[in-house]
Structures are given as structure tokens and as C-alpha cells.
């Protein structure tokens, strides 16, 4: 079985044709709180990003994959970040498009990422940073046996208030 293909979805590398998908995701202000973005991105900047997306994860320390249905319809993106091959860990962030929410897309994506991280990247742990009010993500990560290992108090300042952020970890052979 392929590491990045599940029962209903598969994860693929970014393509130049993803320009509008990434443009809309990055410029949707509803996503800015999670991504810590404060200004919109131009199509030119995103085009340059896509042209450099071929960098190896060992070089770039990050990887963005498009989540697709088996019919090749983009359903969202998953970001692997802060890849640390010395300490065998990697961060994960998932964004599901509105049309694909509540369809177990994020659940299957996270299952694939855990498998990919342990099998292909030889990491010891996968982690995520989740805001305390993101109940859907908290539920998802708990369902896949991620554990809250830390609370970062007053970590994010948004809409004139501070929010806590949880550090979730999935450590190989602990779960």
C-alpha cells in the first residue's frame, strides 16, 4: 500500500496549477489566525513559492501537500513544518476546504501523515499546535491518540484577546 494514498483520499505534491487554490487559501482571512498571516499574498509571490516547492524536505525542513479525492478534486492542504531529522520530529497543520469538512478528510489525512512520518521520514513524533477554541481540531487529534503535552498561555493575540495554544504530540511506540 502506498504511504500517501488512503481509502478515499491521496496526498500529492504542489503543482503550478495549484496557484489559485493556494492563493485563495492564503488570502482567506478566516485562516490567518492559525497561520499567523497579517497581510494578503499576491499571485506573483505564490507563483514563486510554487516554483520553489520542489525542494526536498531535508533541505527546506517543510513540505506542503494537496489533499485530493480519488477523483483528483482538491479538498485541502496539509503542511509538514519544522522537520528536525536530528531529533526525529515534525509538525503538522491541516486545512480542509469548506466543501470537504465533516467528511473524515482530516482524519484520513492525519492517519496518512502519521504513517508517512514514521515510515518515510523516520520521525519519532508528530506534533501540532492547536488554539484552545479550535474544538474540531482538538477532537480530531485526540481521536487519533495525540496527547496534550503543554499549554502555551496567552500565546496568540487576536481580536484584542489572548488565546492559549495546546501542544499535541503523537510519539511513536507510546500509543
N, C-alpha and C positions, 0 to 999 in steps of 0.2 A: 504494500500500500504506500502511496506517495505521502510524504510528510505534510505537504501544504494543500492536500485535497481531502475534503470531508465528504459526508454523505449528501449534503445539499449545497455546499459552497466550495470554493477554492480561493487561494491567495496567490496573487501574481505580482510581478514587478511593475513599477510605473512605466507607462508608455507615453510618447509625445501626445497621443490622442487623449490623454487624461488632463490636458490643460484646463478645459472648462470645469471638469469635476473638481480638481484641486482649487481652482480659482473660486468656485462657489463655496467650498468647504472653508477655505482660509478667510474668506471675506464675509462669512456669516457671523455676525456679531454675537449670536447666541453661543458660539463656540469659543469666543475669545477668553472667557473667564478660565476655562480649562487649559487653553493653550498659552495663556499669558500674553496674548497679542493685544496691541493697543492701536494699531493702525492697519488700514487695508493694504493688500498686496496688489501690485499691477500684474497684468498678464505677462508683461516682459520679464519681471522678476521670477514669476512662476515658470515661465518657459526656460529661463536659465537654470532654475532649480531642477527641472525635469531633464535638462541636458547633462546635468552632473549626477543624476540619480543612479547612474551605473556604478558608482564607486562601491567597492567591496565593503561589507560590514566591518571587516577588520581594519580597514583604512578610515572609513567615515565614522565608525562607532555608532551608527544608526542605520535603520532601514525602514522604509515606508512601503507597505504592500497594499494593493487594492483588493478588497473583499468582493468576490463576484459570485453570482448564482451560477449554476452549471450551464445556464443558457447565456453566459457571458455578460449579464447585466450587472453593472457596478452597484454594490449595496453599502459601501462604506470604505474606510481605510483603517489600517492598524499600523501603529508606529512602534518600532522597537528602538529604544534610545539608551544612551549611557552604557553601551555594550562594554563590558570590562572583562576581557579574556584572562587577565591575570587573576582576578578574584572570582571569576566564573559567575557573573550575574548580568542581568539585562532588565531594563524597564520596559513596560508595555502600556500603550494607550490605544483605546479603540473608539472610533466614531462611526456610528451606524446612521445611514441616511434615514430621514423620516419615513420614507416609503417601506423600509425594511425593519422597522422597530417592532418589538413584540412578536418576532417570528423565530426566535432562538438563533439568530445570525450571530450575535455577540457571543453566546455560549459556545457555539461550534467554532467560532474564530479563536476564542481563548483556548479551547481544547487543542486546536492545531498549533497555536503558538507555544503552548507548554511542551508539546511533543517535539516541535521544531527546535526549541531552545535546548532541551535536554539531549536530543538525538544528534542534531546537526551542528549546534554551536557549543555543545558540551558544557553548558552552564549548570551550576549547582542550584541557582534560584532565579525565579522570575518575580519581579515586583511591580507594584503600581502605586501611584499617588492619587487618592480619591478624596474630593471635598466631602465634608460631613453631610451636606444636604443632597448629595447625588445618590439617592436611595436605590435607583435602578442599578447603578454600577456596584454599589456596596452589596446588594443582593446577588448580583452575577458573580462577583469574585468570591463571596462566601460559599455560594453553591458549588464552586469548583475548588473548595478547601483552601483558599488563600486565608491567611490569618492576619489580623491587625497586630502589628508589632510595635507601632509607635503612633502617637498623636502629635502632630506639629501644630502647636497652639497659635492662634491668630496668624496663620501662615499666608493667607490670601486676603487682600483688601479689595473689596468690590462693592459698589453701590453704598459707599460710606459705612461699611461694616466689615469687621474681620471675620474670617471663617477658619475653622480648623481643617486640617488636611490629614487623612489617615495614610499610613504607610502599610500596604498589604504585601505580604510575602508568601510565595509558594516555594518551599525548599524541598529539593529532591530527597527522596527516601524518608521524609518526615511525615508525608501524607499518604 
